[in-house]
Amino acid sequence: MKPLLIWDFDGTIVDNASLLLACMNTALAELGSTHVLTRQDLCVCSLEQLIKKSSLSVFRIPSFIRRVTALVEQETLSIRPHPHIQELLSFCAQHATQVIVSSNKQEIILRYLALHSLESFFSSVSSAGFFTKSLAIRRQRRDFGLSKHSCLYIGDESRDIHAAHQAGIDILSVSWGLQGAAALLDARPRFLASTVSEAKELLSVWFTYAQSMR
C-alpha cells in the first residue's frame, strides 16, 4: 500500500494567507480589540502568541475563532490555489494516497477542489474541529491501516505541527501559508519548506524513507 499524505487546506493549498489575516483583524475589531495584526506578526508568532498580543480575553477566544472561520468560509471560493500546488499534488499522487483534513467545511473544500480541477488528487476530504485535528489525523491513519512511518501531514500553522505530534506522525510545514518559518520552527516540524520546489525535494526523500519502513 502507498504511504499517506494528509493535507491541510487553508493556506497550504489555497493561497489565502492575506484573507486569513484580514478576517482575523475584522474579528478582533468586532470583539472590541484595538490591536491590528500584521504579516510580520504571522511570520514570528504562534496562534496563541497572536491572541495574547491582541489582548483578547480567554473567554472570547471561541467567539474569535468562530467569527474568523465564518468570514474565511464566505470568501474561500474566490481565492486561487497556491501557485504550482497542482504540480506538487500531481507529483505526490504518483507516490502516495492523498487526503485532506481541515478546519474548513467539507462542502466548501469539495466545491473548491471541483472548481479548480483538483478533486482527482484526493481520496477523501474530512473536516475537523479547530483544536481536534489530531483526532482526525489518527482516524485517517487507522482507516488506512498504516504505521506512523507511512503517514505525513502537510500544513502551514504551528497548530498543525502540534496536531501531527499528538497524532504520532511527522509533518512537513510550509511557510508559504499563514505563518512564517520562525514561528513554524519554534513548534519543531520534521521538515520545513518555503517553496513548492523545496517541498517536492523533501517529499522525494520522505517517500523513499516511507517505502523502506514498510
C-alpha positions as CSV (number, residue, x, y, z in Angstrom):
1,M,0.0,0.0,0.0
2,K,1.2,3.5,-0.8
3,P,2.1,5.9,2.0
4,L,-0.4,8.5,3.1
5,L,-0.1,12.3,2.7
6,I,-2.6,14.2,4.9
7,W,-3.0,17.8,3.7
8,D,-4.2,20.9,5.4
9,F,-6.3,23.1,3.2
10,D,-6.4,26.9,4.1
11,G,-3.0,28.5,3.5
12,T,-1.4,25.2,2.3
13,I,-3.4,24.5,-0.9
14,V,-5.4,27.8,-1.0
15,D,-3.4,30.9,-1.4
16,N,-5.5,32.8,1.3
17,A,-3.0,33.9,3.9
18,S,-3.9,37.6,3.2
19,L,-7.6,36.7,3.5
20,L,-7.0,34.9,6.8
21,L,-5.1,37.9,8.2
22,A,-7.9,40.3,7.1
23,C,-10.5,38.1,8.7
24,M,-8.6,37.9,11.9
25,N,-8.3,41.7,12.2
26,T,-12.0,42.1,11.3
27,A,-13.0,39.6,14.1
28,L,-10.7,41.3,16.6
29,A,-12.3,44.7,15.8
30,E,-15.8,43.3,16.2
31,L,-14.8,41.8,19.6
32,G,-13.5,45.2,20.8
33,S,-9.7,44.8,20.3
34,T,-7.8,47.8,19.0
35,H,-4.8,45.7,18.1
36,V,-4.1,45.2,14.4
37,L,-2.2,42.1,13.4
38,T,0.4,42.4,10.7
39,R,2.1,40.0,8.2
40,Q,5.2,40.2,10.3
41,D,3.2,39.1,13.4
42,L,2.2,36.0,11.4
43,C,5.8,35.3,10.5
44,V,7.1,35.1,14.0
45,C,4.1,34.3,16.3
46,S,2.1,31.2,17.0
47,L,-1.7,31.5,17.1
48,E,-1.5,31.6,21.0
49,Q,1.0,34.4,20.8
50,L,-1.1,36.3,18.3
51,I,-4.1,36.1,20.5
52,K,-2.1,37.3,23.5
53,K,-0.7,40.3,21.5
54,S,-4.3,41.3,20.7
55,S,-5.2,41.4,24.5
56,L,-8.3,39.3,23.7
57,S,-9.9,37.7,26.8
58,V,-9.5,34.0,27.0
59,F,-13.3,33.8,27.3
60,R,-13.7,35.5,23.9
61,I,-11.3,33.2,22.0
62,P,-14.1,30.7,21.0
63,S,-16.1,33.7,19.6
64,F,-13.0,34.9,17.8
65,I,-12.3,31.5,16.2
66,R,-15.9,31.1,15.1
67,R,-16.0,34.5,13.6
68,V,-12.7,34.1,11.7
69,T,-13.9,30.7,10.4
70,A,-17.2,32.1,9.2
71,L,-15.5,35.1,7.4
72,V,-13.0,32.8,5.7
73,E,-15.7,30.4,4.5
74,Q,-17.6,33.3,2.8
75,E,-14.6,34.1,0.6
76,T,-12.7,30.9,0.1
77,L,-14.2,30.0,-3.3
78,S,-13.0,33.4,-4.7
79,I,-9.3,32.7,-3.9
80,R,-6.9,31.0,-6.3
81,P,-4.9,27.9,-5.3
82,H,-1.3,28.4,-4.3
83,P,0.9,28.8,-7.4
84,H,2.3,25.5,-8.6
85,I,0.3,23.5,-6.0
86,Q,-1.3,21.4,-8.8
87,E,2.2,20.4,-9.9
88,L,3.1,19.3,-6.4
89,L,-0.1,17.4,-6.0
90,S,0.4,15.6,-9.3
91,F,3.9,14.6,-8.3
92,C,2.7,13.3,-4.9
93,A,-0.1,11.3,-6.5
94,Q,2.5,9.1,-8.2
95,H,3.9,8.1,-4.8
96,A,1.2,8.4,-2.2
97,T,-2.5,8.3,-1.4
98,Q,-3.7,11.9,-0.6
99,V,-6.5,13.1,1.7
100,I,-7.4,16.5,3.3
101,V,-8.0,17.1,7.0
102,S,-9.0,20.7,7.5
103,S,-10.9,23.0,9.9
104,N,-12.8,24.3,6.9
105,K,-16.2,22.8,6.0
106,Q,-16.1,19.6,3.9
107,E,-18.7,21.1,1.5
108,I,-16.7,24.2,0.8
109,I,-13.5,22.2,0.3
110,L,-15.2,19.8,-2.2
111,R,-16.6,22.7,-4.1
112,Y,-13.2,24.4,-4.2
113,L,-11.4,21.3,-5.5
114,A,-14.0,20.8,-8.2
115,L,-13.8,24.5,-9.2
116,H,-10.1,24.2,-9.7
117,S,-9.9,20.7,-11.1
118,L,-8.0,19.3,-8.0
119,E,-10.6,16.7,-6.8
120,S,-8.9,13.8,-8.6
121,F,-5.8,14.1,-6.4
122,F,-7.6,13.3,-3.2
123,S,-9.2,10.1,-1.9
124,S,-11.2,11.8,0.8
125,V,-11.9,15.2,2.5
126,S,-12.6,15.5,6.2
127,S,-13.5,18.4,8.4
128,A,-12.0,18.7,11.9
129,G,-12.6,21.0,14.9
130,F,-10.2,23.9,15.3
131,F,-8.4,22.1,18.1
132,T,-9.2,18.5,17.2
133,K,-7.2,17.9,14.1
134,S,-5.1,15.3,15.8
135,L,-8.1,13.0,16.3
136,A,-9.0,13.3,12.6
137,I,-5.4,12.5,11.6
138,R,-5.4,9.4,13.8
139,R,-8.6,8.4,12.2
140,Q,-7.1,8.6,8.7
141,R,-4.1,6.6,9.8
142,R,-6.3,3.9,11.4
143,D,-8.7,3.7,8.4
144,F,-5.8,3.1,6.0
145,G,-4.1,0.7,8.4
146,L,-0.7,2.4,8.1
147,S,2.2,2.7,10.6
148,K,3.2,6.2,11.8
149,H,6.2,6.0,9.4
150,S,3.9,5.8,6.4
151,C,1.9,8.9,7.2
152,L,2.9,12.6,6.8
153,Y,0.9,15.7,7.5
154,I,1.4,18.9,5.4
155,G,0.3,22.2,6.9
156,D,1.1,25.9,7.3
157,E,0.5,26.6,11.0
158,S,2.1,25.7,14.3
159,R,-1.2,24.1,15.4
160,D,-0.8,21.7,12.5
161,I,2.6,20.8,13.9
162,H,1.1,20.2,17.4
163,A,-1.8,18.1,15.9
164,A,0.7,15.9,13.9
165,H,2.8,15.4,17.0
166,Q,-0.2,14.5,19.1
167,A,-1.3,12.0,16.4
168,G,2.2,10.5,16.4
169,I,3.2,11.3,12.9
170,D,5.7,13.6,11.2
171,I,4.8,16.8,9.4
172,L,6.1,18.9,6.5
173,S,5.4,22.5,7.4
174,V,5.2,25.0,4.6
175,S,6.0,28.7,5.1
176,W,4.1,30.0,2.1
177,G,0.8,30.0,4.1
178,L,-0.4,31.7,7.2
179,Q,2.8,31.5,9.4
180,G,6.4,32.2,8.6
181,A,9.4,30.0,9.1
182,A,10.4,31.3,12.5
183,A,7.0,30.6,14.1
184,L,6.9,27.2,12.5
185,L,10.4,26.2,13.5
186,D,9.6,27.1,17.2
187,A,7.0,24.3,17.1
188,R,9.6,21.8,15.7
189,P,8.3,20.3,12.5
190,R,10.1,17.3,11.0
191,F,10.5,19.1,7.6
192,L,10.1,22.8,6.6
193,A,9.8,24.1,3.0
194,S,9.5,27.7,1.8
195,T,8.7,26.9,-1.8
196,V,6.9,24.1,-3.8
197,S,10.3,23.1,-5.2
198,E,11.7,22.6,-1.7
199,A,8.6,20.7,-0.7
200,K,9.0,18.4,-3.7
201,E,12.6,17.6,-2.8
202,L,11.8,16.9,0.8
203,L,8.9,14.7,-0.1
204,S,11.0,12.7,-2.5
205,V,13.3,11.9,0.4
206,W,10.3,11.1,2.6
207,F,8.8,8.8,0.0
208,T,12.0,6.7,-0.1
209,Y,12.0,6.6,3.7
210,A,8.4,5.6,3.9
211,Q,8.9,2.8,1.4
212,S,11.9,1.5,3.3
213,M,9.8,1.2,6.5
214,R,7.1,-1.0,5.0
